[in-house]
């Protein structure tokens, strides 16, 4: 069971890297740019901004993955 999990992580490490970078980028965008009034749906909340960044980062890095 653990071998399958490790294999899964190694196979998709580029996607997980993209998710991590996306979280940092989304949170950084909220922190430095953000939304002063708090009414913006994505940049008004740090959690939503980080999750959106994770989604975008994962999708971008998934396109870089080599096909076997």
Rosetta blueprint (number, residue, H / E / L):
1 X L
2 X H
3 X H
4 X H
5 X H
6 X H
7 X H
8 X H
9 X H
10 X H
11 X H
12 X L
13 X H
14 X H
15 X H
16 X H
17 X H
18 X H
19 X H
20 X H
21 X H
22 X H
23 X H
24 X H
25 X H
26 X H
27 X H
28 X H
29 X H
30 X H
31 X H
32 X H
33 X L
34 X L
35 X L
36 X L
37 X L
38 X L
39 X L
40 X L
41 X L
42 X L
43 X L
44 X L
45 X L
46 X H
47 X H
48 X H
49 X H
50 X H
51 X H
52 X H
53 X H
54 X H
55 X H
56 X H
57 X H
58 X H
59 X H
60 X H
61 X H
62 X H
63 X H
64 X L
65 X L
66 X L
67 X L
68 X L
